């Protein structure tokens, strides 16, 4: 075994080995050293055992993980990988062997704090981590929301509330071809928007061996560099395509002396697989979970007796890896070995999920803008709402060919808007982020890598228009409300942390959302159906109104709601008790942590908002705190990789007290990037493993 670990000034690991297998082992080992507690949390989440140390608050997720068969699907996918791609399977085994070696020597303080010891990783565990990370990524619970709002307001309400809803994940990305750069070589840049966790969901890393030399953002617990990478001669990046590739089926189930049966589309009852599992819950009694799987897929809600409130319903989930036993890990090694855009393109033909829009460029001028991933061909109804399993016409009949696109004026922008993935999806993000990035790029003929952070951190909020239009038309206001109206109309529409105008706008917006949610036409939809708690964020009325506010304020006949009066009431309410400070005083980072933070450090104030390029998402009407935002930023320069840059919200180390635990946060907050270093002579050697 031969591997060397180096660190740069930010503590980012740079690994060098003689073979790809030894490098994978070293990646697993250094990830376990840097992120031991994070790996333990991710392993438990993937297995549905997190309530054993996090308590009853994690029980709903554990139930979903068990009932959706995440761990079992990962085992199936790894077994198929061993049969069909033994080289990749062996590479994944090396990684998990390295993780286990690193965990055996770790001293992360969280283990002492919880009384836990690191558990063992199996070869299939990275696949389970990938599944657990992305099972809700495509937002299949949105189908439950469409059904729910249709029941209360009719089918037209679906389009009215259609937007990038709560719980989804997106990103910005842009590709600038060489004809539009100062060097004549392309630039790929952007930032993935995820729930911000501490430690972060992305790990900056450099992997070098005779076969390849790649820098990029890895997912801790998964070998290689899947989403964002630069090999020196080719670079790639992704955003969520907003494709719909998971289906929900309403099931009719019945118990028999032999178990459980499900009514199929052929009109007959078929035996469903069934067993029970026990979930241990810290501080409480263990809970038994019945796991049922029909011919469509695992039952994730309800059962033969219906939902918890007695509603006669059961829902099964059909998702591609469960059907195909393929999670797309066969793409990971070819991505590392890529030298040109054509290599990236071929590698992505093996991609499964999540379904992404990909951009790539190489040093010879090659460019790529395509969708990658597996989307089933099936009836339109499947894409919109849960469909009856007992009726014919809802089976999967093949796979869509992933669409491709080109560039416009030497530029391609991806920000979860309607674009190349339009035929594959139902709901997409509003176009504001994409339009703003395109407009900014059009404002200058030639761009450099150093110019890109200004785009990352742009705070213009185009979606403020409909609300401000209604504010403009108001008259007969109290003196305080009239003064507030004038402040809003003088505001520059930038959601900057130090802006009092942004704070005033956010306060009025939140009040409008609450007034609309309380209106008799919408209030009945505030009571969601009795689906599992983990699915409730997609069914909550206030966030849905908040993210669809633009549509609701512009619609011709929004169910008899007097929007002007709602805005008037909100303006008077805020004028009576105006915000005392700036947007950053209340718009603060709220990262998810498995354990409470004991450092005592206040969370920083943030610029940006949901529809800004700097997408730091609050939930208007509920909270100004931001749980989602840029989980990393990157700029890949194809002229010279050393002029590339990157940053994460916290730091390279997941160990509290480490000098590199939060040392990148000032850069992240300030819109700066750390330099990408690839010359081993400029690094500090840490170990010979």
FIDRENDREN-148127 format. One line per 3 residues: number of its first residue (from 1); their letters; for each residue x, y, z of C-alpha. Coordinates in steps of 0.5 Angstrom, whole numbers. Each point is the difference from the previous one (the first is absolute). Example, Ala and Ser with C-alpha at 12.3 -4.5 7.8 and 13.67 -1.06 7.14 Angstrom:
1> as> 25,-9,16  2,7,-2
END
This chain:
1> xxx> 0,0,0  3,7,-2  -4,6,1
4> xxx> 2,7,2  -4,6,4  1,7,-1
7> xxx> -3,6,2  -1,7,-2  -1,7,4
10> xxx> -7,-2,1  1,-7,2  -3,-3,-6
13> xxx> 3,-7,-2  4,-1,-6  1,-8,-1
16> xxx> 5,-3,-4  1,-8,-1  3,-5,-5
19> xxx> -7,-3,-2  -7,2,-1  -2,-5,6
22> xxx> 5,2,4  -2,8,-1  -7,-3,2
25> xxx> 2,-3,6  4,7,2  -6,4,-1
28> xxx> -5,-4,4  6,0,6  1,8,-1
31> xxx> -8,1,0  -1,-4,6  6,4,4
34> xxx> -3,6,-2  -8,-2,0  0,-6,5
37> xxx> -7,3,3  -3,2,-6  1,-7,-3
40> xxx> -3,-3,6  -6,4,-1  -1,-1,-7
43> xxx> 1,-8,1  -5,0,5  -5,5,-5
46> xxx> 1,-5,-5  -1,-6,4  -6,3,3
49> xxx> 3,0,7  1,7,2  -5,0,5
52> xxx> 4,-5,4  4,6,2  -4,6,-2
55> xxx> -6,-1,3  -7,0,-2  1,6,-4
58> xxx> 3,-5,-5  -5,-5,0  -4,2,-6
61> xxx> 6,0,-4  2,-7,2  -7,-2,-2
64> xxx> 1,2,-7  7,-2,-1  -3,-7,3
67> xxx> -6,0,-4  3,2,-7  5,-5,1
70> xxx> 6,4,-1  5,-4,3  -2,-6,-3
73> xxx> 0,3,-7  7,2,1  2,-7,1
76> xxx> -4,-2,-6  4,6,-4  7,-2,3
79> xxx> -2,-8,-2  -1,2,-7  6,5,0
82> xxx> 4,-6,2  -3,-5,-6  0,6,-5
85> xxx> 6,4,2  5,-3,4  5,5,-1
88> xxx> -5,5,3  -2,-4,6  7,-2,2
91> xxx> 2,8,0  -6,1,4  2,-6,5
94> xxx> 7,4,1  -4,6,2  -4,-3,5
97> xxx> 6,-4,3  4,7,0  -6,3,4
100> xxx> 0,-6,5  7,1,1  -1,8,1
103> xxx> -5,-1,5  4,-5,4  5,5,1
106> xxx> -5,6,1  -1,4,6  -6,5,-2
109> xxx> -3,3,7  -7,-2,-2  1,-7,1
112> xxx> 2,1,7  -6,5,1  -5,-5,-2
115> xxx> 4,-6,2  0,-3,-7  5,-4,-3
118> xxx> 1,0,-8  -4,-5,-3  3,-4,-6
121> xxx> -1,2,-7  -2,-6,-5  2,1,-8
124> xxx> -7,2,-1  -1,5,5  3,6,-5
127> xxx> -6,-2,-4  -5,0,5  3,7,2
130> xxx> -1,3,-7  -7,-3,0  -2,3,7
133> xxx> 3,7,-2  -4,0,-7  -7,-4,2
136> xxx> -3,7,1  4,4,-5  -5,-1,-6
139> xxx> -6,2,5  -5,-6,-1  -4,3,6
142> xxx> -2,6,-5  -5,-5,-3  -3,-1,7
145> xxx> -1,8,0  -3,0,-7  -5,-5,2
148> xxx> -1,4,7  -1,7,-3  -4,-3,-6
151> xxx> -5,-3,5  -1,7,4  1,5,-6
154> xxx> -1,-4,-6  5,-2,-6  1,7,-2
157> xxx> 4,1,7  5,-4,-2  3,4,-5
160> xxx> -1,6,4  4,-3,6  5,-3,-5
163> xxx> 7,3,2  7,-3,3  -3,-2,6
166> xxx> 2,-2,7  5,-5,1  3,0,-7
169> xxx> 7,1,-2  3,4,-5  6,3,-3
172> xxx> 3,6,-4  5,-2,-6  2,4,-6
175> xxx> 5,-2,-6  4,5,-3  3,-2,-7
178> xxx> 7,2,-2  -3,5,-4  -2,4,6
181> xxx> 6,0,4  6,4,1  4,-7,-1
184> xxx> -3,-3,-6  -2,-6,4  -7,-1,4
187> xxx> -2,1,7  -5,-5,4  -2,3,6
190> xxx> -6,0,5  -3,-2,7  -4,-6,2
193> xxx> -6,2,5  -1,-5,5  -2,0,7
196> xxx> 6,2,4  3,-5,5  5,1,4
199> xxx> 5,-4,-2  -1,2,-7  -4,-5,-5
202> xxx> 6,1,-5  8,-1,1  5,3,-3
205> xxx> 5,-5,-2  6,-1,-5  1,-7,-3
208> xxx> 6,-2,-4  3,-6,-3  3,-2,-6
211> xxx> -7,-1,-3  -3,7,2  1,6,3
214> xxx> -6,3,3  -2,6,4  -8,0,2
217> xxx> -5,0,5  -2,-7,3  -5,-2,4
220> xxx> 2,-3,6  -1,-7,1  0,-1,-8
223> xxx> 7,-2,-4  2,5,-5  -2,6,-3
226> xxx> -7,0,-3  -3,7,0  5,5,-1
229> xxx> 7,-1,-3  6,2,-4  5,-5,-2
232> xxx> 5,6,-3  -3,-1,-7  -7,-1,1
235> xxx> -5,3,5  -7,-2,2  -6,2,4
238> xxx> -7,-1,1  -7,3,3  -6,-4,1
241> xxx> -4,-1,-6  -7,1,4  -2,-7,-4
244> xxx> -5,-4,2  2,-8,1  -3,-2,6
247> xxx> -8,-3,0  -5,0,6  -5,-6,-1
250> xxx> -6,0,4  -1,-7,2  -6,-5,3
253> xxx> 3,-5,5  -3,-5,4  2,-5,5
256> xxx> 0,-7,-1  2,-6,4  6,-1,-4
259> xxx> 2,8,1  -2,6,-5  -3,0,-7
262> xxx> 0,6,-5  -5,1,-5  3,1,-7
265> xxx> -2,3,-6  -2,-7,-3  -6,0,5
268> xxx> 3,-6,4  3,0,7  8,-1,1
271> xxx> 4,-2,5  4,6,3  7,-1,4
274> xxx> -1,2,7  5,-1,6  0,5,7
277> xxx> 7,3,2  1,3,7  3,8,1
280> xxx> 3,1,6  -1,7,3  4,4,5
283> xxx> -4,1,6  -6,-4,-2  -3,-6,-2
286> xxx> 2,-4,-6  -5,1,-6  -2,-6,-5
289> xxx> 0,2,-7  -4,-4,-5  4,0,-7
292> xxx> -5,-2,-6  2,0,-7  -5,-1,-6
295> xxx> 2,-1,-7  0,7,-1  5,2,6
298> xxx> 1,0,7  -6,3,4  2,7,4
301> xxx> -6,2,3  -6,-4,3  -2,-7,-1
304> xxx> -6,-5,0  -3,4,5  1,7,-3
307> xxx> 4,6,3  1,2,7  -7,4,0
310> xxx> -4,-6,-3  0,3,-7  0,-7,-4
313> xxx> 6,2,-4  7,-3,-2  6,2,-4
316> xxx> 5,-3,-3  6,3,-3  3,-2,-7
319> xxx> 7,3,-1  5,-2,-5  6,-4,4
322> xxx> -5,-4,3  -3,-2,-7  7,-1,-3
325> xxx> 5,-2,5  4,6,-3  2,6,4
328> xxx> 5,3,-5  6,-1,4  3,-3,-7
331> xxx> 1,7,-2  5,2,6  7,-3,-3
334> xxx> -1,2,-7  -2,7,3  7,0,3
337> xxx> 3,-2,-6  -3,5,-5  5,4,-4
340> xxx> -5,3,-5  -7,2,0  -2,-6,-4
343> xxx> 3,-4,6  -5,3,5  -5,-1,-5
346> xxx> 1,-7,-1  0,-1,8  -6,4,1
349> xxx> -4,-5,-4  1,-5,6  -3,5,5
352> xxx> -6,-2,3  -3,5,6  -1,6,2
355> xxx> -1,2,-7  4,6,-2  2,5,-5
358> xxx> 7,0,-1  5,5,-3  7,-2,-2
361> xxx> 6,3,-4  7,-2,-2  6,3,-2
364> xxx> -1,-1,-7  -6,4,-1  -5,-6,1
367> xxx> -7,2,4  -5,-4,3  -7,2,2
370> xxx> -5,-6,1  -4,-4,5  2,-6,3
373> xxx> -4,-5,4  -5,-5,-1  -8,2,-1
376> xxx> -5,-5,-1  -5,1,-6  -7,-1,3
379> xxx> -7,3,0  0,8,1  -5,-1,6
382> xxx> 6,-4,4  4,6,0  -5,5,3
385> xxx> -3,-4,6  -1,-7,3  -3,-5,-5
388> xxx> -4,-6,2  4,-6,0  -6,-5,-2
391> xxx> -2,4,-7  4,-2,-6  4,6,-4
394> xxx> 5,2,6  6,-5,-2  7,2,-2
397> xxx> 1,-1,-7  7,2,-1  5,6,1
400> xxx> 0,7,-3  6,2,-4  4,5,4
403> xxx> -1,7,-4  6,4,-2  1,8,-1
406> xxx> 5,5,-3  2,7,2  -3,6,-1
409> xxx> 5,6,-2  6,-5,3  -4,-1,7
412> xxx> -4,-5,3  -4,1,6  -3,-5,5
415> xxx> -4,2,6  -6,-5,0  -4,4,-4
418> xxx> -3,-3,-6  5,-2,-5  3,-7,-3
421> xxx> -4,-4,5  -7,3,-1  -2,-6,-4
424> xxx> 2,-4,7  -3,4,5  -7,3,3
427> xxx> 2,6,4  7,4,-1  3,6,4
430> xxx> -3,7,-2  5,3,-5  3,6,4
433> xxx> 6,-3,2  2,-3,-7  -3,7,-3
436> xxx> 5,4,4  6,-4,-1  -1,0,-7
439> xxx> -1,8,0  6,1,4  4,-4,-5
442> xxx> -3,4,-6  3,6,4  7,-1,-2
445> xxx> 3,-3,-6  6,-4,3  0,-3,7
448> xxx> 6,-3,4  0,-5,6  1,6,5
451> xxx> -6,3,-2  -5,-6,1  -1,1,8
454> xxx> -4,7,-2  -5,-5,-3  0,-5,6
457> xxx> -2,6,5  -5,4,-4  -6,2,4
460> xxx> -5,3,-5  -7,-3,2  -4,1,-7
463> xxx> -6,-4,4  -1,6,4  -4,3,-6
466> xxx> -7,-2,1  0,2,7  3,7,-1
469> xxx> -5,1,-5  -6,-1,4  3,4,6
472> xxx> 1,6,-6  -7,0,-1  -2,0,7
475> xxx> -3,7,3  -4,2,6  6,-3,5
478> xxx> 1,2,7  6,5,0  5,-5,2
481> xxx> -2,-5,-5  0,5,-5  7,2,2
484> xxx> 2,-8,0  -3,0,-7  5,5,-2
487> xxx> 6,-3,3  -2,-7,-4  -1,4,-7
490> xxx> 7,3,1  3,-6,2  5,-3,-5
493> xxx> -3,-7,0  7,-3,2  -1,-5,6
496> xxx> 7,3,3  1,-2,8  1,7,1
499> xxx> -6,3,-3  -6,2,4  -4,1,-6
502> xxx> 1,-8,-1  -2,-1,7  -6,4,-1
505> xxx> -2,-3,-6  1,-7,3  -5,2,6
508> xxx> -5,2,-5  1,-6,-4  -1,-5,6
511> xxx> -6,4,3  -3,-1,-7  1,-7,0
514> xxx> -3,-1,6  -6,4,-2  -1,-4,-6
517> xxx> 0,-6,4  -5,2,5  -5,2,-6
520> xxx> -6,-5,1  1,-2,-8  7,-3,2
523> xxx> 0,-1,8  -4,-7,-1  7,-2,-4
526> xxx> 4,1,6  -2,-7,3  4,-5,-4
529> xxx> -2,-7,0  3,-5,5  6,-2,-4
532> xxx> 7,-1,3  3,6,4  6,-1,-5
535> xxx> -4,2,-6  -4,6,4  5,5,-3
538> xxx> -3,-1,-7  -7,1,3  0,6,4
541> xxx> -4,6,-2  4,6,2  7,-2,-4
544> xxx> -5,-2,-6  -3,7,0  7,3,2
547> xxx> 4,-3,-6  -6,1,-5  -2,7,2
550> xxx> 2,3,-6  -5,-4,-4  -5,1,6
553> xxx> 0,8,-1  0,0,-8  -6,-5,-1
556> xxx> -6,2,-3  -5,-3,5  3,-3,6
559> xxx> -6,-3,3  -3,7,2  6,2,4
562> xxx> 1,8,0  7,0,0  1,8,0
565> xxx> -4,-1,7  5,-5,2  6,4,-2
568> xxx> -3,6,4  -1,-4,6  7,-2,0
571> xxx> 3,7,-1  -4,2,6  2,-6,4
574> xxx> 7,1,-1  0,8,0  -3,-1,7
577> xxx> 6,-4,2  5,1,-5  7,-4,0
580> xxx> 5,3,4  6,-2,-4  3,-2,-7
583> xxx> -2,-7,-4  6,-3,3  -2,1,7
586> xxx> -6,-5,-1  3,-4,-6  5,-4,3
589> xxx> 3,-7,-1  -4,-6,3  4,-6,-2
592> xxx> -2,-7,2  4,-4,5  -1,-7,3
595> xxx> 2,3,7  -1,7,3  5,5,-1
598> xxx> 4,1,6  5,5,-2  -4,6,1
601> xxx> 2,4,-6  -6,4,-3  -3,-2,-7
604> xxx> 2,5,-5  -4,5,-4  -1,-2,-7
607> xxx> -2,4,-7  -4,-3,-5  -7,-3,0
610> xxx> -3,-6,-4  -1,3,-7  7,4,0
613> xxx> 6,-3,-3  3,0,7  -6,-5,2
616> xxx> 0,0,8  -7,-3,1  -4,3,6
619> xxx> -8,-2,0  -4,6,0  -6,0,5
622> xxx> 4,-5,4  7,2,1  6,5,-3
625> xxx> 5,-6,2  3,-3,-6  1,-8,1
628> xxx> 2,0,-8  5,3,-4  7,-1,-4
631> xxx> 3,-6,3  6,2,-4  2,4,-5
634> xxx> 5,-1,-6  3,3,-6  4,-5,-5
637> xxx> 5,4,-5  1,-5,-6  6,5,-1
640> xxx> 4,-2,6  -3,-4,6  4,4,5
643> xxx> -4,6,-2  -6,-4,2  -3,1,7
646> xxx> -5,-3,5  -3,1,7  -5,-3,5
649> xxx> -4,3,5  4,-3,6  7,-3,-1
652> xxx> 3,-6,-2  0,-4,7  -6,-2,3
655> xxx> 3,-1,7  -2,6,5  6,4,2
658> xxx> 4,-2,-6  3,7,-3  -3,-3,-7
661> xxx> -7,-1,3  -3,7,-2  6,4,-3
664> xxx> -3,1,-7  -6,3,3  2,7,0
667> xxx> 2,-1,-8  -7,-3,-1  -3,5,3
670> xxx> 4,5,-3  -1,-3,-7  7,-2,-1
673> xxx> 3,-6,-2  6,-4,2  5,-2,-5
676> xxx> 1,-7,-3  7,-2,1  2,-6,-4
679> xxx> 8,0,1  2,-5,5  6,4,1
682> xxx> -4,6,3  -4,-5,5  2,-2,7
685> xxx> 1,-8,0  -4,-3,6  1,-7,0
688> xx> 3,-6,-4  -6,-6,0
END
